Amino acid sequence: TPTTGLSSSSISNPVASPTVTTTYTLTETITATGCQKSNSVTITVSVSPSSTITGSTSICQGTSTSLCAPAGCATYLWSTGAKTSCISVSTAGTYSVTVSNAAGCTSTSSVTVTVTQPPVCTISGNATCNGFQPTQLCAPAGCTSYSWNTGVKTSCITVSTAGNYSCTVSNAGGCTSTGTKTVTVNQQAGISAPPPESLDLKKDTMANDTQAEATSLEVEVFPNPTENVFTLIIHSDNKMDAEVRVFDVMGHAVAHLRGAIGAQIQFGSSFVKGMYFIEVLQGNQRKILKAIRM
């Protein structure tokens, strides 16, 4: 007794398969005398250890992941041959571990590790700005996220200042890559170059620039560059209104205004990105400024 877990309770050598630790008692009766004697045996049932493997099963090329079996087991044996509780892997494949407890019971588990290629981040765009003319830099399309060192989170940015521009991109697998591009500014190209010939800036009128510098006509435009509108203020001892003309780099007139001295004149909200020349005329005085719309 008990009979639970026994193949038979009436034979001399039954097979015992208890699911929990059980003590079995055998009672023997001598038929001739009616005397009885008993013997007991306890069968201890040990629980198999857990062998569940933890760790990331999806990694990026060039990185590794740590796979671990539960702590506290008596022995560990990985399919790699390692006999520690944890292993570090960096290649795709199926990894298994067999663990045992103090009672000698064993358990085996396995996981499959996949390796994802990181995206390629090659930044395209002109590496030279002529006279602060903006240039567009773009990381490859199709990435799940973009992070430029300027703080922008789009695939492309527009820049007009010299410096190193980098972008970190990620793909659907969570892998990242960073690309960098160095932008230089050819300041002489923008500062010293005159507007196109179609502006009809003849030598006799260019002389007026020198004269204007020696007299009272002063012009300021801000912000410059701008992503919105320009604000122009004309300063002069002459209170006569000034004429303001704006040309694109091809010499096409894009705006024609009249401005009162000291007033704030705003324009450019509809301008496309690029460089513009602002010509201010007052009497025989003349000023030309360059402005950037970003």
Residue pairs with C-beta under 8 A, 6 or more apart in sequence:
1 9
1 24
1 25
1 27
2 22
2 24
3 9
4 18
4 22
5 16
5 17
5 18
5 19
5 22
6 14
6 15
6 16
6 24
7 14
7 15
7 16
7 17
8 14
16 22
16 24
16 43
18 43
18 45
19 45
20 45
21 42
21 43
21 44
21 45
22 42
22 43
22 45
23 40
23 41
23 42
23 43
24 40
24 41
24 42
24 43
25 38
25 39
25 40
26 38
26 39
26 40
26 41
27 36
27 37
27 38
28 36
28 37
28 38
28 39
29 35
29 36
30 36
44 103
46 101
46 103
46 104
46 105
47 101
47 105
48 101
48 105
48 106
48 107
49 70
49 72
49 73
49 99
49 100
49 101
49 105
49 106
49 107
50 70
50 99
50 107
51 69
51 70
51 73
51 97
51 98
51 99
51 107
51 108
51 109
52 69
52 70
52 109
53 67
53 68
53 69
53 95
53 97
53 109
53 110
53 111
54 67
54 68
55 65
55 66
55 67
55 68
55 86
55 111
56 65
57 65
57 111
57 112
57 113
57 114
58 113
58 114
58 116
58 173
58 174
59 65
59 90
59 113
59 114
59 115
59 116
60 115
60 116
60 117
60 118
60 173
60 174
60 175
60 176
61 115
61 116
61 117
61 118
61 175
62 90
62 118
63 90
64 88
64 89
64 90
65 88
65 89
65 90
65 113
66 86
66 87
66 88
67 86
67 87
67 88
67 89
67 95
67 97
67 111
67 113
68 85
68 86
69 76
69 85
69 86
69 97
69 99
69 109
70 85
70 99
71 85
73 85
73 99
73 100
73 101
74 99
74 100
74 101
74 102
75 83
75 99
75 100
76 82
76 83
76 84
76 85
76 97
76 98
76 99
77 83
77 97
77 98
77 99
78 84
78 87
78 95
78 96
78 97
79 94
79 95
79 96
79 97
79 110
80 87
80 89
80 95
87 95
89 95
89 113
90 115
91 113
91 115
92 113
92 114
92 115
93 112
93 113
94 110
94 111
94 112
94 113
95 110
95 111
95 112
95 113
96 108
96 109
96 110
96 111
97 108
97 109
97 110
98 106
98 107
98 108
99 106
99 107
99 108
100 106
100 107
116 171
116 173
116 174
116 175
117 175
118 171
118 175
118 176
118 177
119 140
119 143
119 169
119 170
119 171
119 175
119 176
119 177
120 140
120 177
121 139
121 140
121 143
121 167
121 168
121 169
121 177
121 178
121 179
122 139
122 140
122 179
123 137
123 138
123 139
123 165
123 166
123 167
123 179
123 180
123 181
124 137
124 138
125 135
125 136
125 137
125 138
125 181
126 135
126 136
127 135
127 181
127 182
127 183
127 184
128 135
128 183
128 184
128 185
128 186
129 135
129 159
129 160
129 161
129 162
129 183
129 184
129 185
129 186
130 186
130 189
130 190
131 185
131 186
131 187
131 188
131 189
131 190
131 191
131 193
131 275
131 290
132 160
132 161
132 185
132 187
132 190
132 225
132 275
132 292
133 160
133 190
133 249
133 274
133 275
133 292
134 158
134 159
134 160
134 225
134 273
134 274
134 292
134 294
135 158
135 159
135 160
135 183
136 156
136 157
136 158
137 156
137 157
137 158
137 159
137 165
137 167
137 181
137 183
138 155
138 156
139 146
139 155
139 156
139 167
139 169
139 179
140 155
140 169
141 155
143 155
143 169
143 170
143 171
144 170
144 171
144 172
145 153
145 169
145 170
146 152
146 153
146 154
146 155
146 167
146 168
146 169
147 153
147 167
147 168
147 169
148 157
148 165
148 166
148 167
149 164
149 165
149 166
149 167
150 157
150 159
150 165
157 165
158 273
158 294
159 165
159 183
160 185
160 225
160 292
160 294
161 183
161 185
162 183
162 184
162 185
163 182
163 183
164 180
164 181
164 182
164 183
165 180
165 181
165 182
165 183
166 178
166 179
166 180
166 181
167 178
167 179
168 176
168 177
168 178
169 176
169 177
169 178
169 179
170 176
190 275
190 290
191 290
194 201
194 206
195 201
195 247
195 249
195 251
195 277
195 288
196 247
196 249
196 250
196 251
197 251
198 247
198 250
198 251
198 252
199 247
199 251
199 277
199 279
201 288
205 286
208 284
208 285
208 286
209 286
209 287
209 288
211 284
211 285
212 285
212 286
212 287
215 237
215 285
216 235
216 236
216 237
216 238
217 234
217 235
217 236
217 238
217 242
217 280
217 282
217 285
217 286
217 287
218 234
218 235
218 236
218 287
219 232
219 233
219 234
219 235
219 278
219 280
219 287
219 289
220 232
220 233
220 235
221 230
221 231
221 232
221 233
221 278
221 289
221 291
222 230
222 231
223 230
223 231
224 230
224 291
224 292
225 291
225 292
225 293
225 294
226 268
226 291
226 292
226 293
226 294
227 293
227 294
228 268
228 269
229 266
229 267
229 268
229 269
230 266
230 267
230 268
230 278
230 291
230 293
231 264
231 265
231 266
232 244
232 259
232 264
232 265
232 266
232 267
232 278
232 280
233 262
233 263
233 264
233 265
234 242
234 244
234 259
234 260
234 261
234 262
234 263
234 265
234 280
234 282
235 261
235 262
236 242
236 261
236 282
236 285
238 261
238 282
238 283
238 285
239 261
240 261
240 282
240 283
241 258
241 259
241 260
241 261
241 282
242 258
242 259
242 261
242 280
242 281
242 282
243 256
243 257
243 258
243 280
243 281
243 282
244 255
244 256
244 257
244 258
244 259
244 265
244 278
244 279
244 280
244 281
245 253
245 255
245 256
245 257
245 278
245 279
245 281
246 253
246 254
246 255
246 256
246 257
246 267
246 268
246 276
246 277
246 278
246 279
247 253
247 254
247 276
247 277
247 279
248 254
248 274
248 275
248 276
248 277
249 274
249 275
249 276
249 277
254 271
254 276
255 267
255 268
257 265
257 267
259 265
259 280
268 276
268 291
268 293
271 293
272 293
273 293
273 294
274 292
274 293
275 290
275 291
275 292
275 293
276 290
276 291
276 292
276 293
277 288
277 289
277 290
277 291
278 288
278 289
278 290
278 291
279 286
279 287
279 288
280 286
280 287
280 288
280 289
